[in-house]
Structure formats: C-alpha cells, structure tokens
C-alpha cells in the first residue's frame, strides 16, 4: 500500500521541525511524496488561505478523488528567502537540488573571513564558555543563493576531555547587512544551526554524506591538547543576500559563521528574534570537562571550512 506524504517544513523552525521534515521526506518509502517549505513561523502559513488551499488540494485529491490539480503539483515547492523575511515561491523537481554547486569556503584566520582558497595560520584560541569566533563571507557583486544543508569541518584542540560546538566557530549561520548612511544598522538573524559534542564525533559512514555528516552515539573523550576532526551538520536553510548595488562604495552584506549569544548557566538560549535554543545547565556542562580554552587547528590538507550549497543565478 502506497501512503501519500506531504511534508511541510519551515526555514525558521530550526532545531524543532526542519531536520525532521527534510529527513522524513528523504527517508519515506512512498513513491507519492511532496515537500513544501515555507517562511514566517512554523504554523501560521498553514492557517492562511494559501496553506489551507494547499492542504485541501492534497486531501481532496487523495481522499475524495477530486480533480484538484494535485497530479501536476511539483515534488518540491519552497519559499526563497531574502533579507527582511521576503519570500518568493519556487517549484523544484528534487531535493537536494541537482544543480547545487557545493563550494568550500575556508576559514581565513588572519582576516576572520571565509575564502575559497585554503589559508594557513597558527592556532586560534577562544574561551570554551565564551562567545566563540566570527568568520564573515565578503559581499558579492551579484546575487548568490544559498539553499540546502551546510556542513562545517573544524579541527579543534581542547584543554579538557570534551568540547561543545553548539555556539562556537561556524556552527550558526547568520545574515547581517550594514549600509553606509548617517545611521548604519546591522540586522542579524539565524539562518542555520548546527551543534556537536566533540566526544560524539564518530561518524556513521553508511548514513553520512559529504554535505550531511551523520554521527553515532558512541562517546570518544578528547585527549587534552590533541587536535580532532569535527564534521558538523548545519540544518537546511535558504537565503539570497543582495549583491552590491550599482554605484555603491561602502556597503557590507555578509553571510556569517557566527556564534550564538552568550548565555548564563540555567537560562534559556535565544537568538535575536527570541526563539528558544537550548539550555546550559551546570550539571550538563561542568567546567572541569567543558571549560578552559579551545583552539582551532590549521594544517595543510586539514584546513577548516564551511561547505556551502551555492545556487548560481538565483531564480525568483
């Protein structure tokens, strides 16, 4: 028996809905399955007219045998996000997108930027319980769409036997813009979240993909001072940062690998839009295990990077 599936995901439901929707869609054995991804909150679009119409077309076709046009519905439909939470709907034939150009953006330790050319440096040190490190992608002179999963590769040394990478060094992708004016402003919001406890870094090689590391539950404590490779899954996202406007001389538009804001022990972590993240209870992160200093390690053929899904010539 074939059970039809309509998986409705949301770009902003990170940590709660996004991964389950996409993984569920990919793993579903049904030959009749559709993926719909919307913006805004994770629930309001389905209470609006466009969401109700979509659901009625799906259920009318399969439950009532009505001619709702669902037989012509594309397998994948999602809202393309632009800064300011502006969305345009686009149809696709598969997920992940076949035309994706997976591009390595290496961490440039001197400029604290992301570049397509590997860079060498000494170690970068940061407080394990602090605000982490920021690396920025310079502005492009044309629109570049980033859609799908993102993966990060880091080589990390810890002074202790474990380290959390849920709010440091490339695990949170944010967009920020700053225009030259009398009162410049920066708008930042989370686009994709990823996290990994270093002791649980072992990969499930049968389930892992280059752009989606998949980990086992096996624990492997760190040896203090010894670098380890960490492959971090960052949840699916979509953003089209605007390019440099014609005639502009001073503008910065960035896609950032940004840390989450610092949190106090026992308090809920929120991003700038107030969405709840995770909790940092002292009993779960004792300083003797997770405190001290962490260091990013750079070495030839072991350069840390973000693997970004670039969709050139973004379509409306």
N, C-alpha and C positions, 0 to 999 in steps of 0.2 A: 504494500500500500504506500503510495506517494503522498506525503503530507506537505502541502504548500507552506512556504515560510516567507513572511515579510518582516525583516529585521530593521527596526527604526532606531537609529543611533543619533547621537548629538555630539558635535565637536566640543562642547563645553562641559560634558558630563564626565570629565577625566577622573579616573580612579574609582568610579562607581559603575558607569554604564559602557563607556566607549570600548574598552577591551573586550568585554563580553559580547557586545553586538557584533563586532568585526570577526572575532574568533568563532562565534557561533555560526555566523554566516558561512565562513570558510569551511568549517567542520561539518556542516549539515549535509547529510547524505541525499537529501531531496534534489531531484532534478528540476523542481519548480521552486526557485527561491529568488528573492529580491532583497536588495539592500538600499535603504533610504537613510540619508544623513542630513540633518537639519541644523540650523544655528539657533541662536537665542537660548532659552532654558531647555532642559531636557524634557519638559512636559507641555509647555504652553502651545507649541506649534500643532500638537495633535488635538487641541481644543478649538483651534481656529478653523475657519472654513476650509483652507487648503488641506489641513490634516484630516478633517472629517471626510472630505471628498475622496482623499486617497484611500482611507480605510473602507469607505462604502464601495468604492470600485473593486477593491480586493475581495471583500466578503460577498459582494453582490455577484461577482464572477464565480467564486468557488462554492458558495453556499446556496445561491439562488439560481445559478445558471443564467444570469442576466448578461446582456451584451454591454459591458461597461467599458470596453476598450482595453481591458487588462491584458489581453493576449498580445497587445502591442506595447505594453509597458517595458521600458528598458530594464535590464537586470540590475543596474546600478544607477541611482539618482542621488546627487548630493548638492548641497549649497556651498558655493565657493565663497570663502570669507575674505573680506578686505578690512583694513583698519577702520575703526568706528562701528564695528559689527554690522557691516553692509554685506549683503549676500545676494548672489545670483545663482539660479538653479541650472545644473548641467546634467545631461544624461551620459552614461558610460556603459560599455559592454562587459566589463570585467573588473575585478578587484583582487589583487593590486592592479593598477593601470599598466597596460602593456608598454606604453610609450615612456614610462618613467626612466629618467636618466639618473641613476644612483651615483652621487658625487661625493667624494671625500673632501671634507673641509677640516684641515689640520689646525691644531691649536698652535698659535704663534705666541710663545711665552714672552717675547720682548714687547710686541705691540699689543698684547692681550686681545688679539683679533683672530678670526678664522680665515684661512687661506687655502688655496688648492695646492700649494707647494709645501711639502714637509719642512718643518723647522727643527733645529737642534738648540738645546739650552741646558743650563744646569737645572737642578730641581726647583720646583715652585712649592713653597711651603705655605700652609694655611692652618688656622686653628680648627681642629676637628669639630668643635662645638660652636664655631663662629659662622660667618656669613659666606664663606667659600670664595670662589674666584669667578670673575666675569670675563667672557670672551665674546667679541662682537663681530658680526658679519658686516663689512662696509657696504655702503649704498651702491646699488646698481643703477645704470643709466637706462634700464628698461625693466618692465615688469617680469618678475620671475615667480612662478607659482611653486609652492612647497606643499605637496599633498601626499599623504600616506604615513607609514611608520617612519621613525627615525631611530638610528642606533648610535650609541656612543662607545668608543673604545678608550679606556684610560689605563695607565699603568701607575699604580698607587703604592706608596710605602706608608706604613703606619708605625707609630711608636708603641702601639699596643697590639693585641691579638685580634682586633676586629675594627671595622670602619663602616659607617653608614654613608651611602652615596645617594640619599634621597633629597638633599637640598644643597648639594655642592657640585661645582665643576661640570657643567654640561648636562645636568640631569633635568633641568627645566628650560624649555624653550619659550622665550617671550619676544614680543614685538615692542619696539619703542621707537618713537619718532621725535625729532626736535627740529623745528624750522627757525631760521634766522628771522627775528622780529623784535619789537621793543619789549615783548614779554614772552620769551620762548617757553614752551611747555613740553613735557615728556609724558607720553601716555604709554603705560606698560600693562600687559595682561598675559596671563599664562596661555600658551598655545599647546604645549605638550609636556606631560610629566613622565619622569622615569625614576626609578629608585632601585637600589640593590644593596643588600648587606654583604660586605666583602666575603665573609665566611661562607656564604651560599652562592659563590661564583661559579660552581661547577655547571657546565653546560650539558643539556640533553641534546646530543648531537643528532639524534633522529628527528627531533622536532624543531631544531634551530634552523634559521635561515640567515643569510648574511645581513639582512635588514631587520631581523627579529630574533635576537638571542632568546633562548628558552632554557630556563635553569631547573635543575633538580632540587630536591630538598636536603641533599647531603651537605653537612657542615664541614668546612675545612678552615680551622683557625689560621690566622696570619702568623708569620714569623716576624717579630718586630724588626723593622729596617730592611726587610726583603721585599722587592717590588713584585706585585702580582698583576696579571692582566684581568681587567674587568670589562665585560661586554654588557652593556646596559640597554635594555629595551625602553624606548620612549614611545608613548601611546600615539595612535594615529591622530594626525592634525591636518589642517588646511589653512593656508594664508597666502595672499598675494600682496606683498608690500609694494607700494607705489614706487616707481623709478624716480630719478632726479628730474624735476620739472625743467622745461626748456628755459634757459636764461638764469636759472638759479645758481648762485655762487656758494652759498653756505647753507647746506641742509644735510641732516643726517637721518637716515632711515635704516634701522638695524633689525636684524633677526639675532636675538641674543641667546647665548647659553648662559642663563642667569640662575643664581641660587634663589631658593625661596627665602622670604624674610626670616630673620632670626625669631625663634620662639623661646619662651620661658618654659621650664620644666612643668609639666602638668597642664599646660594651656594648649588649646586647640590651635593648630596652624592654619592661617588663612592667606590667600593671595590678596592682591589689592582690590579685587572685586568682592571680597568677603566670602568666597567659597571655602568650605571647610576642607582641610587636607588630612593630616594625620596627627597623632598625639605623641608627645615625647615625655613619657613617664620616667622618672628617675630609675625605677626598678627595671625598666626595659633597656635603658642606656646608661649603665653605671660608668662613671668617668674612668675607672681603672681599666675598663675594656674599650671604651669608645672615645675617651678624652685624648689630651695631648695634641700632637701635631700630625697632620697628614702631609704627604709630599707627592706631587705629580712628577713622574719619572719620564725623561725623554732620552731616546736612544735610536740609532739608525735601524730602520725596518720595524721599529716598535714605537712609532710616533702616535700619540693620541689624536683622535679625530671624531668628528660627527659625520655620519653617513646620511646625507640629506636627499630626499626624493624630489628632484627638480623636474618640473613640467615646463618646458620651454614654450614660449609664445602662448601664454595663458589665454584660454578662450572664455568669453563671457557665457 
